[in-house]
Amino acid sequence: MFFAGNLSAFRSQTYLFIRFGAQYGPLVSDGEWYRLITAIFVHGGLLHLLFNSYALFYFGTIVESVYGPEKFIFSYLATGVVGNIATHLFYYRAISVGASGSIFGLVGILFSLGFRRDTPFFMKQFTGYALLPMILFNIIYGFIPGSGINNAAHVGGFALGMLLGYLLSPRPAYYSRKSWSLLWKIIAIVCGVSIASSFILLVSFSAR
């Protein structure tokens, strides 16, 4: 999650971030709640996008293979939104963009997965304590002044991810009951509709 700075009509980059769906507390409080979703898909530059894309490919591939695509979609969106809610509470007047809250949510899921009894032994090298150095480094680095890192989104997404890692059943149990499979497909569709409607609202508000 990347901080773009304070809102100013005289800064073209900041204006573009706002126009394309960045999170900004006062606007969210004014009813533009969809920014809690759209901000996940807005990035602060090519390097920011490439870094998050690589992290999403690496961690997302593992989470999707373990939990299935529907739970992956739900987890990615839910942890991103919770990370943005944490941003709204702790960094109310900052402009924030990026998917780091969602990515840290996936990391939180894999961290918890390493402590489950039903986790396959071959997953231990990707989960649990194996992720601890990376988690600590990123969180500590986020507290360095001038880093531009939104640790509220990281910690918020990671916390929900840990909870989901304990609550969600891995793929074998997930496919053993068709009723649960249908439920998660419906939830995934609802997430997709929420994302689409958020961008529609963003376009409609921007056109005013």
C-alpha positions as CSV (number, residue, x, y, z in Angstrom):
1,M,0.0,0.0,0.0
2,F,1.4,3.3,-1.1
3,F,0.8,6.8,0.2
4,A,0.5,9.5,-2.4
5,G,0.5,12.4,-0.1
6,N,-2.1,15.0,0.9
7,L,-5.0,16.1,-1.3
8,S,-4.2,19.2,-3.4
9,A,-6.0,20.5,-6.5
10,F,-2.7,21.9,-7.7
11,R,-0.8,18.6,-7.9
12,S,-1.7,16.7,-11.1
13,Q,-0.5,13.3,-9.9
14,T,-2.6,13.5,-6.7
15,Y,-5.6,14.6,-8.8
16,L,-5.1,11.6,-11.1
17,F,-5.0,9.2,-8.1
18,I,-8.2,10.6,-6.8
19,R,-9.8,10.6,-10.2
20,F,-9.0,6.9,-10.8
21,G,-10.2,5.7,-7.4
22,A,-7.6,6.3,-4.7
23,Q,-8.7,6.2,-1.1
24,Y,-9.0,9.5,0.7
25,G,-10.8,9.6,4.1
26,P,-12.9,12.7,3.7
27,L,-14.3,11.5,0.3
28,V,-15.1,8.0,1.8
29,S,-16.9,9.8,4.7
30,D,-18.9,11.8,2.1
31,G,-20.4,8.6,0.7
32,E,-17.8,7.5,-1.8
33,W,-17.4,4.1,0.0
34,Y,-16.5,2.4,-3.2
35,R,-13.0,3.8,-2.8
36,L,-12.3,1.2,-0.2
37,I,-12.5,-1.3,-3.2
38,T,-11.2,0.7,-6.1
39,A,-8.1,1.8,-4.3
40,I,-7.0,-1.8,-4.2
41,F,-6.6,-1.7,-8.0
42,V,-4.9,1.7,-8.3
43,H,-1.1,1.9,-8.1
44,G,1.5,4.6,-7.6
45,G,3.6,3.8,-10.7
46,L,5.0,1.1,-12.8
47,L,7.4,-0.2,-10.2
48,H,4.7,-0.3,-7.6
49,L,2.4,-2.3,-10.0
50,L,5.1,-4.7,-11.0
51,F,6.2,-5.4,-7.4
52,N,2.6,-6.1,-6.3
53,S,1.9,-8.1,-9.4
54,Y,4.8,-10.4,-8.7
55,A,3.8,-10.8,-5.0
56,L,0.2,-11.5,-6.0
57,F,1.4,-14.1,-8.6
58,Y,3.6,-15.8,-6.0
59,F,1.3,-15.8,-2.9
60,G,-1.9,-15.9,-4.9
61,T,-1.0,-19.0,-6.8
62,I,-0.4,-20.9,-3.5
63,V,-3.5,-19.6,-1.8
64,E,-5.7,-20.5,-4.8
65,S,-4.2,-23.9,-5.1
66,V,-4.9,-24.7,-1.4
67,Y,-8.3,-23.0,-1.0
68,G,-9.8,-22.9,-4.5
69,P,-10.6,-19.8,-6.7
70,E,-13.8,-18.7,-5.0
71,K,-12.2,-18.5,-1.5
72,F,-9.1,-16.8,-3.1
73,I,-11.3,-14.1,-4.6
74,F,-13.2,-13.6,-1.4
75,S,-10.0,-13.4,0.7
76,Y,-8.3,-11.1,-1.7
77,L,-11.1,-8.6,-1.7
78,A,-12.1,-8.9,2.0
79,T,-8.5,-8.4,3.3
80,G,-8.0,-5.5,0.9
81,V,-11.1,-3.8,2.1
82,V,-10.3,-4.3,5.8
83,G,-6.8,-2.9,5.2
84,N,-8.4,0.2,3.6
85,I,-10.8,0.5,6.6
86,A,-7.8,0.5,8.9
87,T,-6.2,3.2,6.7
88,H,-9.4,5.2,7.0
89,L,-9.2,5.0,10.7
90,F,-5.5,5.6,11.2
91,Y,-4.5,7.7,8.2
92,Y,-7.7,9.6,7.6
93,R,-6.3,12.5,5.5
94,A,-3.7,10.5,3.5
95,I,-4.3,9.4,-0.1
96,S,-3.6,5.7,-0.4
97,V,-3.4,3.3,-3.4
98,G,-2.3,-0.3,-3.9
99,A,-3.0,-3.9,-3.3
100,S,-0.6,-4.5,-0.5
101,G,-3.4,-4.9,2.1
102,S,-4.8,-7.8,0.0
103,I,-1.3,-9.3,-0.6
104,F,-0.6,-9.1,3.2
105,G,-4.0,-10.8,3.7
106,L,-2.8,-13.7,1.5
107,V,0.4,-13.8,3.5
108,G,-1.6,-13.9,6.7
109,I,-3.6,-16.8,5.4
110,L,-0.4,-18.8,4.5
111,F,1.1,-17.9,7.9
112,S,-1.9,-19.4,9.7
113,L,-1.9,-22.3,7.4
114,G,1.5,-23.4,8.7
115,F,0.0,-24.0,12.1
116,R,-3.0,-26.1,11.1
117,R,-3.0,-29.8,11.7
118,D,-4.5,-30.5,8.3
119,T,-1.8,-28.7,6.4
120,P,0.2,-31.1,4.1
121,F,3.8,-31.5,5.2
122,F,5.1,-30.2,1.9
123,M,3.4,-26.9,2.5
124,K,5.5,-26.1,5.5
125,Q,8.3,-24.5,3.4
126,F,5.8,-21.9,2.1
127,T,3.8,-21.3,5.3
128,G,4.1,-20.5,9.0
129,Y,7.4,-19.5,10.4
130,A,9.0,-19.6,6.9
131,L,7.2,-16.3,6.2
132,L,8.1,-14.6,9.5
133,P,11.3,-12.8,8.3
134,M,9.5,-11.3,5.3
135,I,6.6,-10.2,7.4
136,L,8.8,-8.6,10.1
137,F,11.0,-6.9,7.5
138,N,8.1,-5.3,5.6
139,I,6.3,-4.1,8.8
140,I,9.4,-2.7,10.4
141,Y,10.4,-1.0,7.1
142,G,6.9,0.5,6.9
143,F,7.5,2.4,10.2
144,I,10.6,4.1,8.9
145,P,9.8,7.9,8.3
146,G,9.6,8.7,4.7
147,S,9.1,5.2,3.5
148,G,5.6,6.0,2.1
149,I,4.4,2.6,3.2
150,N,0.9,2.3,4.6
151,N,1.4,-0.1,7.6
152,A,-2.3,0.3,8.6
153,A,-3.4,-1.5,5.5
154,H,-0.6,-4.1,5.9
155,V,-1.5,-4.9,9.5
156,G,-5.2,-4.8,8.9
157,G,-5.1,-7.1,5.9
158,F,-2.6,-9.5,7.6
159,A,-4.8,-9.7,10.7
160,L,-7.9,-10.7,8.7
161,G,-5.8,-13.0,6.6
162,M,-4.6,-14.9,9.8
163,L,-8.2,-15.2,10.9
164,L,-9.3,-16.6,7.5
165,G,-6.4,-19.0,7.5
166,Y,-7.8,-20.6,10.7
167,L,-11.4,-20.4,9.7
168,L,-11.4,-21.5,6.0
169,S,-11.1,-25.1,5.1
170,P,-8.4,-26.1,2.6
171,R,-9.4,-27.4,-0.8
172,P,-10.0,-31.2,-0.1
173,A,-12.7,-30.4,2.5
174,Y,-14.0,-27.6,0.4
175,Y,-14.8,-29.8,-2.5
176,S,-16.2,-32.6,-0.4
177,R,-19.5,-30.8,0.2
178,K,-21.4,-29.4,-2.9
179,S,-23.5,-27.1,-0.8
180,W,-20.5,-25.3,0.5
181,S,-19.0,-25.2,-3.0
182,L,-22.1,-23.5,-4.3
183,L,-22.1,-21.0,-1.4
184,W,-18.5,-19.9,-2.1
185,K,-19.3,-19.6,-5.8
186,I,-22.1,-17.2,-4.9
187,I,-19.8,-15.3,-2.6
188,A,-17.2,-15.0,-5.4
189,I,-19.8,-13.7,-7.8
190,V,-21.0,-11.1,-5.2
191,C,-17.3,-10.0,-4.8
192,G,-17.1,-9.6,-8.6
193,V,-20.3,-7.6,-8.7
194,S,-19.1,-5.4,-5.9
195,I,-15.8,-4.6,-7.7
196,A,-17.7,-3.9,-11.0
197,S,-20.3,-1.7,-9.3
198,S,-17.6,0.2,-7.4
199,F,-15.8,1.2,-10.6
200,I,-19.2,2.1,-12.2
201,L,-19.9,4.4,-9.3
202,L,-16.4,5.9,-9.6
203,V,-16.9,6.7,-13.3
204,S,-20.3,8.2,-12.6
205,F,-19.0,10.4,-9.8
206,S,-15.9,11.4,-11.8
207,A,-18.1,12.5,-14.7
208,R,-19.9,15.1,-12.6
